[in-house]
Amino acid sequence: MTATILLVFGSAFFTDIIGVHAIFGGFLAGLAIPHEGGLAIALTEKLEDMVSIIFLPLYFTLSGLSTNLGLLDNGITWGYTILICVTAYIGKFFGGALAARFAGFTTRESATIGTLMSCKGLVELIVLNVGLSAGILSTRVFSMFVLEALVLTFATTPVTLWLYPLKYRVRASAVGGNFGHASDDEIAHRPSSDGILDLAGKKKFLFVFDRFESLPGAMLLSRLLQVQGPAPVTEAEETKVEVPGSPGSSQIPQLPDEEPPVPQGITIDALRLLELTERTSAIMRSSEIDQLLTRDPLLTVFRTFAELEDIPVASSLSVVSHEGFATSVIEHSIKNTDEMVVVSWTPGTSQTTTHGQSVAPTPAAQSVPNPFDALFKTTNATESTSSGIYSHFLRGLFAKSSADVALFIDRGPCGQSLGGTGGAQHIFLPFFGGPDDRLALSFVVQLCKHPLVSATVVRVRKTEPEDVDVAIPETAHLANAGQAEAVAAAMKANNMTIHSTTGGFPDTVYAAADTQTRLASDTLDDIIWTRCNSELGLNNITFKTISTPTPLRSIVSLIQTLGSKRRLILIVGRGKRLAVESHKDELKEFGASAEMGKTSGDVAAALFVSNVKGPIVVLQAAYASRREEQD
């Protein structure tokens, strides 16, 4: 970096000595820096803050001091100024628009590109300052052109939004010379799965990676989903080889030339999401997708793991703004016809001081761990904002995805790691009914095809308190009474299935189901439950049925009775569409956030704030009509 700075200033110094403006020396130094291997991006990341904070403000200050708008004091001068603005816009607009039209873009897109090309205020100011310092431009003419640069720069955004609104921004069907487009209505979406039991299981999965914390959940699920049979036994053929100088020949076993059969399991699309910010380095990085794809450490780790597990993986990378994460994932799943989208989330367990040091969480924070902690009181504003933005991304994915969605909530290691289990996993599934729970049951059946996986599936029926006499566990409570009151107040405004403006994050919206639809869903619940319980003959799955007036607390008690010596995975349905029961009132007693319940579902929220061990997998069945209902 030091050598680069010296090169830039030295080049500027020598060009100034020979009579050329010093800024051209800086341009020449930039051209001499190689762009291969990510060197230019690395240098930009280190220099752009200094440029934005020091050099750009100084440059605009000097340009402003040289500008005198008081010289524009008559009608002729203003007439020339308006003429300069019109001429500059027409020249830049038609130059960019015609080139884009010849390249195959539509008329609206070409007009948008032409408008964007008219925004060259910084480059124009550089040229104007060179002309002013050389005496080519007078102060009056310089001021006229500076005003023109400012007007065209400020007008670019509103004109672009007017020419190319969001409804016209459709996905490109191909990349490169073919710029044909296909709207979302022209894409054949898969029908709603409605959680129908699929004995064959799902084969194509889309794993989304946006941070390193996504790796543990992806590795665990992909390992359990990949069911491999016994390794094929290949007989070796003995080949006689003559070794010069040896008394005789030796028999060396030689394997046949044919390749071993590829195991018939799942296929994974690994999508790496990188946030596109307004920083120059981020924009430069987005233009080198191929190099990023091969060098990204997260994808490299997952590809290595997949090779060890004999799982075919197709990796891809997308650089978009955080608001476009959900759209990018949905478009990728549609393009590759993925059956399930898997997203991982690891909540933070520490807070950060103003000096950047990590400290242990307070007891109140430990009593209510929440992956969406931005949506209720927290002491860390940065962590709150990050969690809230991620919750917004998850809701967008749940609301618009035409494929099944699995949210893996990883709470990290709970105390000492268990050993001596041989890699065995035990799954617990509370089954309430509805398409999400049916999908969860189907997913559990698929996971239990792995020889090291067993499961306990409990069908929960809610009854009135006087109908059955059950032992009710102690009510969960918060250590901080004030926090409990705040949570209860927030729960009063919770509508669970309608649009919510709490915290600025929209909730998923579903049309009200009629009686016939609910009866059909209940009947399908009974059919799938009976089939799994009696007809499939699954020896490693235990089925139970309980009736209780407090379903959430009863589930927590059942999980605690499974013992602490087993590696548990808790799988639940999100339960936001055609849910059999509403757990809103009981969820208040757990102290879970209302916003967390809207994102992950009531059951997952209750399990998370409880003391049960193990990660939580929240499943939502595909719903093809979701987008039409929201429109």
VOTI-684841 format. One line per field, with one value per residue (C-alpha): residue number from 1; chain; x, y, z. Coordinates in steps of 0.2 Angstrom, whole numbers, plus 5000, padded with zeros to 4 digits. Layout:
<pts>
i <- (NUM,...)
ch <- (A,...)
u <- (X,...)
v <- (Y,...)
w <- (Z,...)
</pts>
This chain:
<pts>
i <- (1,2,3,4,5,6,7,8,9,10,11,12,13,14,15,16,17,18,19,20,21,22,23,24,25,26,27,28,29,30,31,32,33,34,35,36,37,38,39,40,41,42,43,44,45,46,47,48,49,50,51,52,53,54,55,56,57,58,59,60,61,62,63,64,65,66,67,68,69,70,71,72,73,74,75,76,77,78,79,80,81,82,83,84,85,86,87,88,89,90,91,92,93,94,95,96,97,98,99,100,101,102,103,104,105,106,107,108,109,110,111,112,113,114,115,116,117,118,119,120,121,122,123,124,125,126,127,128,129,130,131,132,133,134,135,136,137,138,139,140,141,142,143,144,145,146,147,148,149,150,151,152,153,154,155,156,157,158,159,160,161,162,163,164,165,166,167,168,169,170,171,172,173,174,175,176,177,178,179,180,181,182,183,184,185,186,187,188,189,190,191,192,193,194,195,196,197,198,199,200,201,202,203,204,205,206,207,208,209,210,211,212,213,214,215,216,217,218,219,220,221,222,223,224,225,226,227,228,229,230,231,232,233,234,235,236,237,238,239,240,241,242,243,244,245,246,247,248,249,250,251,252,253,254,255,256,257,258,259,260,261,262,263,264,265,266,267,268,269,270,271,272,273,274,275,276,277,278,279,280,281,282,283,284,285,286,287,288,289,290,291,292,293,294,295,296,297,298,299,300,301,302,303,304,305,306,307,308,309,310,311,312,313,314,315,316,317,318,319,320,321,322,323,324,325,326,327,328,329,330,331,332,333,334,335,336,337,338,339,340,341,342,343,344,345,346,347,348,349,350,351,352,353,354,355,356,357,358,359,360,361,362,363,364,365,366,367,368,369,370,371,372,373,374,375,376,377,378,379,380,381,382,383,384,385,386,387,388,389,390,391,392,393,394,395,396,397,398,399,400,401,402,403,404,405,406,407,408,409,410,411,412,413,414,415,416,417,418,419,420,421,422,423,424,425,426,427,428,429,430,431,432,433,434,435,436,437,438,439,440,441,442,443,444,445,446,447,448,449,450,451,452,453,454,455,456,457,458,459,460,461,462,463,464,465,466,467,468,469,470,471,472,473,474,475,476,477,478,479,480,481,482,483,484,485,486,487,488,489,490,491,492,493,494,495,496,497,498,499,500,501,502,503,504,505,506,507,508,509,510,511,512,513,514,515,516,517,518,519,520,521,522,523,524,525,526,527,528,529,530,531,532,533,534,535,536,537,538,539,540,541,542,543,544,545,546,547,548,549,550,551,552,553,554,555,556,557,558,559,560,561,562,563,564,565,566,567,568,569,570,571,572,573,574,575,576,577,578,579,580,581,582,583,584,585,586,587,588,589,590,591,592,593,594,595,596,597,598,599,600,601,602,603,604,605,606,607,608,609,610,611,612,613,614,615,616,617,618,619,620,621,622,623,624,625,626,627,628,629,630,631)
ch <- (A,A,A,A,A,A,A,A,A,A,A,A,A,A,A,A,A,A,A,A,A,A,A,A,A,A,A,A,A,A,A,A,A,A,A,A,A,A,A,A,A,A,A,A,A,A,A,A,A,A,A,A,A,A,A,A,A,A,A,A,A,A,A,A,A,A,A,A,A,A,A,A,A,A,A,A,A,A,A,A,A,A,A,A,A,A,A,A,A,A,A,A,A,A,A,A,A,A,A,A,A,A,A,A,A,A,A,A,A,A,A,A,A,A,A,A,A,A,A,A,A,A,A,A,A,A,A,A,A,A,A,A,A,A,A,A,A,A,A,A,A,A,A,A,A,A,A,A,A,A,A,A,A,A,A,A,A,A,A,A,A,A,A,A,A,A,A,A,A,A,A,A,A,A,A,A,A,A,A,A,A,A,A,A,A,A,A,A,A,A,A,A,A,A,A,A,A,A,A,A,A,A,A,A,A,A,A,A,A,A,A,A,A,A,A,A,A,A,A,A,A,A,A,A,A,A,A,A,A,A,A,A,A,A,A,A,A,A,A,A,A,A,A,A,A,A,A,A,A,A,A,A,A,A,A,A,A,A,A,A,A,A,A,A,A,A,A,A,A,A,A,A,A,A,A,A,A,A,A,A,A,A,A,A,A,A,A,A,A,A,A,A,A,A,A,A,A,A,A,A,A,A,A,A,A,A,A,A,A,A,A,A,A,A,A,A,A,A,A,A,A,A,A,A,A,A,A,A,A,A,A,A,A,A,A,A,A,A,A,A,A,A,A,A,A,A,A,A,A,A,A,A,A,A,A,A,A,A,A,A,A,A,A,A,A,A,A,A,A,A,A,A,A,A,A,A,A,A,A,A,A,A,A,A,A,A,A,A,A,A,A,A,A,A,A,A,A,A,A,A,A,A,A,A,A,A,A,A,A,A,A,A,A,A,A,A,A,A,A,A,A,A,A,A,A,A,A,A,A,A,A,A,A,A,A,A,A,A,A,A,A,A,A,A,A,A,A,A,A,A,A,A,A,A,A,A,A,A,A,A,A,A,A,A,A,A,A,A,A,A,A,A,A,A,A,A,A,A,A,A,A,A,A,A,A,A,A,A,A,A,A,A,A,A,A,A,A,A,A,A,A,A,A,A,A,A,A,A,A,A,A,A,A,A,A,A,A,A,A,A,A,A,A,A,A,A,A,A,A,A,A,A,A,A,A,A,A,A,A,A,A,A,A,A,A,A,A,A,A,A,A,A,A,A,A,A,A,A,A,A,A,A,A,A,A,A,A,A,A,A,A,A,A,A,A,A,A,A,A,A,A,A,A,A,A,A,A,A,A,A,A,A,A,A,A,A,A,A,A,A,A,A,A,A,A,A,A,A,A,A,A,A,A,A,A,A,A,A,A,A,A,A,A,A,A,A,A,A,A,A,A)
u <- (5000,5014,5022,5006,5004,5022,5019,5003,5011,5027,5018,5008,5023,5032,5018,5015,5034,5033,5018,5004,4991,4995,4979,4984,4999,4987,4977,4993,4998,4981,4982,4999,4992,4987,4969,4972,4972,4961,4975,4965,4951,4962,4970,4953,4947,4961,4961,4943,4939,4953,4948,4930,4934,4948,4952,4935,4928,4944,4942,4924,4928,4941,4929,4916,4928,4932,4913,4904,4886,4884,4891,4875,4866,4857,4845,4857,4869,4854,4849,4866,4866,4849,4855,4871,4861,4849,4864,4874,4859,4854,4872,4875,4857,4856,4874,4871,4853,4857,4872,4861,4847,4859,4865,4848,4840,4822,4817,4813,4829,4839,4832,4836,4854,4855,4849,4862,4876,4871,4877,4895,4897,4913,4923,4916,4922,4939,4940,4932,4945,4959,4952,4950,4968,4974,4965,4954,4938,4933,4925,4908,4909,4916,4901,4889,4896,4897,4879,4875,4885,4875,4858,4861,4868,4854,4841,4847,4839,4821,4821,4828,4814,4801,4808,4811,4799,4800,4786,4796,4811,4810,4823,4835,4833,4851,4868,4878,4873,4855,4846,4829,4818,4804,4792,4788,4771,4779,4788,4780,4779,4778,4761,4759,4766,4753,4765,4760,4770,4784,4791,4805,4811,4817,4833,4837,4842,4847,4859,4860,4877,4879,4891,4902,4889,4879,4891,4887,4869,4872,4885,4874,4858,4868,4876,4860,4851,4864,4860,4873,4872,4887,4902,4903,4916,4927,4938,4956,4964,4981,4993,5010,5023,5041,5054,5071,5085,5074,5075,5057,5041,5029,5010,5003,4984,4977,4959,4948,4948,4929,4924,4914,4896,4890,4879,4861,4858,4854,4861,4865,4865,4876,4872,4884,4876,4887,4880,4882,4885,4889,4908,4918,4927,4910,4905,4922,4920,4903,4911,4923,4910,4920,4936,4926,4917,4934,4942,4928,4933,4916,4911,4928,4925,4908,4914,4928,4915,4904,4917,4921,4903,4901,4888,4887,4887,4885,4891,4886,4888,4877,4882,4866,4860,4853,4835,4838,4843,4826,4823,4840,4837,4819,4825,4839,4828,4816,4830,4837,4820,4826,4814,4819,4828,4839,4844,4854,4854,4865,4860,4874,4878,4889,4888,4900,4906,4909,4928,4924,4928,4916,4908,4897,4878,4869,4858,4842,4849,4853,4835,4828,4840,4832,4839,4828,4833,4832,4814,4813,4824,4843,4858,4868,4861,4873,4868,4849,4850,4858,4846,4831,4837,4840,4822,4816,4826,4818,4800,4803,4809,4794,4782,4787,4796,4788,4799,4799,4809,4819,4826,4840,4842,4859,4861,4879,4886,4876,4890,4902,4901,4894,4905,4904,4887,4895,4887,4870,4856,4839,4825,4810,4794,4778,4765,4750,4743,4743,4754,4769,4768,4765,4781,4790,4784,4789,4806,4809,4804,4817,4831,4827,4833,4850,4856,4862,4845,4831,4815,4801,4785,4772,4754,4748,4729,4724,4710,4701,4708,4693,4694,4710,4720,4738,4753,4757,4775,4780,4776,4791,4795,4808,4821,4817,4799,4799,4805,4791,4778,4786,4784,4766,4762,4770,4760,4744,4747,4751,4739,4750,4744,4740,4751,4761,4770,4779,4797,4794,4795,4780,4772,4768,4750,4738,4721,4707,4704,4686,4678,4680,4699,4701,4692,4702,4718,4712,4708,4725,4733,4724,4729,4747,4748,4740,4751,4767,4761,4756,4759,4777,4784,4797,4807,4818,4803,4792,4775,4765,4748,4745,4730,4734,4727,4745,4753,4769,4774,4770,4781,4795,4793,4793,4809,4817,4813,4822,4838,4854,4865,4857,4860,4844,4837,4820,4810,4794,4782,4781,4762,4757,4745,4730,4737,4726,4728,4734,4747,4747,4741,4752,4767,4765,4770,4786,4791,4795,4795,4779,4790,4800,4784,4779,4795,4799,4782,4775,4781,4799,4799,4793,4806,4820,4817,4815,4830,4829,4845,4848,4846,4829,4823,4808,4799,4787,4778,4778,4763,4761,4747,4756,4761,4744,4736,4747,4745)
v <- (5000,5012,5009,5012,5029,5034,5029,5039,5055,5053,5051,5066,5076,5072,5076,5093,5097,5093,5105,5092,5093,5083,5073,5064,5057,5049,5042,5034,5026,5019,5011,5004,4994,4976,4971,4952,4942,4955,4967,4982,4977,4975,4992,5000,4993,5001,5018,5022,5027,5040,5046,5048,5056,5068,5069,5071,5084,5094,5093,5098,5112,5119,5117,5126,5140,5143,5144,5160,5159,5178,5180,5172,5188,5191,5182,5178,5169,5159,5155,5149,5139,5130,5127,5119,5108,5102,5100,5090,5079,5075,5071,5059,5052,5048,5041,5028,5024,5021,5010,5000,4998,4991,4979,4972,4981,4986,5004,5007,4999,5009,5025,5021,5017,5034,5043,5034,5039,5057,5056,5060,5075,5070,5067,5083,5093,5086,5092,5109,5112,5107,5120,5133,5131,5132,5148,5140,5143,5159,5159,5163,5149,5137,5142,5138,5121,5117,5121,5110,5095,5097,5098,5083,5073,5076,5073,5056,5046,5053,5052,5034,5028,5036,5028,5011,5008,4992,4983,4983,4975,4957,4944,4941,4924,4923,4931,4938,4942,4935,4949,4941,4943,4933,4940,4931,4927,4917,4905,4889,4888,4872,4868,4869,4854,4856,4845,4829,4814,4811,4794,4796,4812,4828,4827,4845,4857,4875,4880,4898,4905,4923,4921,4907,4904,4896,4881,4870,4869,4866,4852,4843,4843,4838,4824,4817,4819,4810,4791,4780,4761,4749,4753,4742,4728,4728,4713,4716,4707,4701,4707,4699,4713,4710,4720,4722,4716,4705,4686,4684,4692,4699,4698,4716,4718,4730,4738,4738,4754,4758,4771,4766,4770,4787,4786,4790,4804,4822,4836,4853,4870,4881,4900,4912,4929,4944,4961,4975,4991,5009,5006,5006,4990,4981,4987,4981,4965,4962,4963,4948,4935,4921,4924,4927,4910,4901,4910,4912,4903,4898,4889,4881,4874,4867,4860,4851,4844,4839,4829,4820,4815,4811,4825,4833,4852,4866,4882,4900,4917,4932,4950,4960,4973,4966,4971,4959,4944,4936,4939,4933,4916,4914,4917,4905,4891,4894,4894,4877,4869,4867,4858,4865,4881,4879,4895,4895,4907,4908,4921,4931,4926,4941,4960,4972,4987,5004,5000,4984,4971,4957,4955,4941,4944,4950,4937,4945,4943,4925,4921,4926,4921,4927,4926,4941,4951,4967,4966,4968,4978,4975,4985,4983,4994,4986,4968,4974,4981,4966,4954,4965,4966,4947,4944,4955,4944,4928,4935,4940,4922,4914,4926,4924,4907,4895,4881,4873,4883,4876,4888,4880,4890,4885,4890,4884,4871,4870,4866,4852,4843,4825,4811,4792,4793,4787,4802,4796,4810,4810,4820,4827,4833,4840,4837,4849,4848,4859,4859,4865,4851,4838,4844,4842,4824,4820,4828,4818,4802,4806,4810,4793,4784,4787,4773,4784,4794,4790,4801,4804,4811,4817,4822,4836,4839,4854,4852,4862,4863,4853,4840,4831,4831,4833,4839,4857,4862,4878,4893,4900,4918,4932,4937,4955,4959,4975,4966,4953,4968,4975,4958,4956,4973,4969,4953,4962,4970,4953,4948,4933,4931,4949,4963,4970,4987,4983,4987,4991,4973,4966,4949,4936,4936,4922,4922,4916,4897,4892,4877,4865,4869,4866,4850,4844,4849,4840,4824,4824,4826,4810,4800,4805,4801,4784,4780,4784,4776,4759,4756,4762,4751,4763,4755,4770,4782,4782,4789,4796,4806,4817,4828,4843,4861,4868,4861,4871,4868,4849,4849,4856,4843,4829,4835,4837,4819,4812,4814,4825,4811,4812,4824,4832,4840,4849,4850,4860,4867,4886,4885,4901,4894,4883,4881,4869,4879,4896,4897,4916,4916,4902,4910,4925,4915,4910,4928,4926,4941,4943,4947,4932,4922,4930,4925,4908,4903,4900,4883,4887,4903,4894,4881,4894,4903,4887,4877,4863,4858,4856,4866,4870,4867,4877,4871,4880,4871,4878,4889,4893,4906,4916,4930,4931,4933,4947,4956)
w <- (5000,5004,4987,4979,4987,4983,4965,4964,4972,4962,4945,4949,4954,4938,4926,4935,4932,4913,4912,4912,4926,4941,4941,4925,4934,4946,4932,4924,4941,4942,4925,4929,4944,4939,4942,4942,4958,4967,4970,4964,4975,4990,4988,4985,5002,5011,5002,4999,5017,5016,4999,5004,5021,5016,4998,4990,5003,5000,4981,4981,4993,4981,4967,4977,4981,4963,4959,4959,4956,4958,4941,4933,4935,4918,4907,4893,4905,4912,4895,4890,4907,4902,4885,4892,4903,4889,4877,4889,4894,4876,4871,4885,4884,4866,4866,4880,4874,4856,4861,4873,4860,4847,4861,4862,4877,4876,4873,4892,4897,4884,4890,4908,4903,4894,4909,4920,4908,4911,4929,4927,4939,4947,4931,4924,4939,4936,4918,4923,4936,4924,4911,4925,4931,4913,4909,4896,4905,4914,4931,4924,4911,4925,4936,4922,4919,4938,4940,4925,4933,4949,4941,4930,4944,4956,4942,4938,4952,4950,4931,4932,4944,4933,4917,4925,4940,4950,4940,4924,4932,4927,4927,4913,4905,4900,4903,4889,4871,4873,4883,4881,4897,4905,4917,4933,4926,4911,4923,4927,4946,4955,4963,4981,4990,5005,5015,5006,5012,4999,5002,4989,4999,4991,4980,4976,4990,4989,5004,5007,5014,5019,5034,5041,5055,5041,5039,5054,5050,5032,5036,5048,5037,5021,5030,5037,5020,5011,5013,5006,5004,5007,4997,4981,4982,4967,4964,4960,4946,4948,4934,4931,4930,4924,4934,4926,4937,4948,4949,4944,4941,4954,4956,4958,4961,4949,4950,4935,4924,4926,4939,4954,4954,4960,4975,4971,4984,4986,4975,4983,4975,4987,4985,4992,4996,4997,5001,4988,4997,4990,4993,4978,4983,4984,4966,4959,4968,4960,4943,4946,4951,4943,4953,4969,4966,4966,4980,4992,5008,5014,4998,4998,5015,5010,4994,5003,5015,5001,4992,5008,5010,4991,4989,4972,4974,4961,4969,4963,4970,4970,4975,4978,4991,5007,5002,4987,4996,4997,4978,4973,4983,4976,4958,4960,4967,4952,4939,4946,4951,4969,4980,4997,5002,5018,5027,5043,5057,5072,5086,5094,5112,5117,5117,5111,5121,5113,5112,5102,5116,5119,5136,5143,5142,5157,5166,5159,5141,5145,5151,5134,5120,5104,5086,5082,5097,5087,5089,5108,5120,5119,5124,5108,5094,5081,5085,5085,5068,5061,5068,5063,5045,5045,5051,5037,5025,5032,5031,5013,5009,5018,5010,4992,4990,4978,4986,5003,5016,5030,5043,5054,5070,5078,5096,5096,5108,5124,5137,5134,5118,5119,5115,5113,5103,5086,5077,5081,5081,5088,5081,5090,5081,5088,5076,5077,5059,5044,5028,5037,5050,5036,5027,5044,5046,5028,5031,5047,5038,5025,5038,5047,5032,5038,5049,5063,5065,5076,5080,5091,5084,5095,5089,5101,5103,5113,5125,5137,5155,5163,5150,5155,5171,5167,5176,5171,5173,5181,5170,5162,5167,5164,5177,5173,5178,5168,5152,5155,5155,5139,5131,5136,5130,5113,5112,5113,5096,5088,5075,5069,5051,5046,5040,5055,5055,5072,5070,5052,5046,5036,5042,5030,5024,5020,5013,5026,5023,5021,5030,5016,5015,5033,5033,5019,5028,5044,5034,5026,5043,5049,5033,5034,5052,5050,5036,5045,5061,5055,5036,5033,5047,5052,5067,5071,5073,5089,5087,5102,5104,5119,5124,5134,5138,5137,5122,5122,5140,5138,5123,5133,5147,5134,5127,5144,5147,5132,5142,5141,5134,5116,5102,5099,5083,5086,5070,5069,5057,5055,5057,5049,5036,5040,5058,5069,5085,5090,5103,5105,5123,5129,5121,5132,5147,5139,5137,5118,5107,5097,5082,5084,5084,5068,5059,5065,5072,5089,5093,5087,5098,5113,5111,5109,5125,5134,5142,5129,5120,5102,5086,5079,5061,5056,5040,5029,5014,4997,4993,4975,4977,4990,4978,4970,4987,4992,4976)
</pts>
